[in-house]
Amino acid sequence: MGNELVQLTVLESAGTLAPAIAPQRATPVSVPGRLRTFYIETFGCQMNVHDSEKVQGVLLARGMTPVDDHAQADLILYNTCSIREKAAQKVFSRLGAFRKGNGGAGKVIGVLGCVAQQEGERFFERAPQVSFVCGSASYSMLPELLDRLEAGDRRVTGLSLDTEECFETELTRRDNPFRAYLTIIEGCDQRCAFCVVPMTRGPQRSRPSERILDEVRRLVDEGYTEIQLLGQIVNAWEDPSPARRSFAELLACVAETPGVRRVRFTTSHPRFFTPDIVQAIDSHPALCDQVHLPVQSGSTPVLERMLRGYSREEYLERIDCIRQARRTISLSTDIIVGFCGETRQDFEQTLSLMQEVEYDQVFSFKYSPRPNTLAATQGDALAEDEKGLRLAELQELQRQIQLRRNQALLGETFEVLVEAHQPRLGQAVGRSTTNRVINFPGSPSDVGRYLTVRVTGAGPNSLVAVRA
Ligand code: 5AD
């Protein structure tokens, strides 16, 4: 059975990353029932992308077939994101296409992920074409819920957050043939005032280290060389197994696994960012020179209102510690502008922190009040126009910083993992261990290889290079 699934692995030369179907274990594939084909669309973070890979594994193990066009699907799934209002709205615009008598007949439509959890049974009123609503904390129940749909149930839900389990699958359909996502911790126990995640993803639960390391070894056997460990707060991971490894020890074990060339981990919380993580990076070249450490704001009073658990100075101490590393570690962050009560002075503190740290990448967002969060009850958010102006100012500053930092790399050499080939441009696209995107003349056969390139040009978001 495993072989049949392997045959589905397709490597396109057309530039985009080809879907690879990676069996994690030989899984008996059952005969499909009423629901034979499925279509799944994913919104949001890497955790969601990887959840969808695992959900697809469950569907494939049932003998179902993926299709690229929802019109051909018996089961249509949207895996949703609720982090900001705009993201949450996307699923409703998709569902609009299936209003009564409008293409949805005979199909089962399901909503997964954070909006599903947030809206729960209300979904059935808002969108009667939906018959399946399931949050990520209930994915272990998917086989049972799918059985009920197959049996003809019209309204099926998985909405309990009361779980100590992680979502384990026998089979995962990974979309990238070289870099594998691997969840080590699910949920979140923090209560940041702006954030909906603890309400949509449930309590924090860590996977045992042995299980994680087994999966790493399987991934290497399947040909993956880059492993990206995932968690809402990845560095809050605590080993529930008797080995009681620390997060830094886990990083070391993953990096020491023969065949693993690159390890990344995302997202770290400053509160749990301890010096032993930097020591692990120092002693393990396979641990990438890259840390994503969301700051959210450069103003201590705003951080206090956000309930982030650190001050500007404490955050900068973490950055100092990372700067002491032997290799130059590339830094990236997330920033929210216009949080409740953010003054011009607070905002300027954020700009000055960006100048001080000099990030290589910043993901910046306008504050969006979310249901059931502490901040949503406080009000006092900035006017939308003013948020937009601040966001543009911040992004322009960051563009200049990135351009300057990238230009300083002219003439340097980097090892890249080639991720794609763009036939129109005759270019290969690779990523350095610092996570920089580097374009250089290459061929389709370069995809998946590690090559050394020399930088000849620099823009704010990527580098141009030649083979060294
Ligand atoms: N509004 C705007 N941005 C948010 N983020 C989380 N919640 C909100 C919100 N309510 C941002 C944070 C987080 C990233 C994933 O999304 O910066 O780190």
Boltz pocket constraint, residues with backbone or C-beta under 6 A from the ligand:
constraints:
  - pocket:
      binder: B
      contacts: [[A, 83], [A, 84], [A, 194], [A, 195], [A, 196], [A, 294], [A, 296], [A, 334], [A, 335], [A, 336], [A, 363], [A, 365], [A, 366], [A, 367], [A, 368], [A, 369], [A, 370]]
      max_distance: 6.0
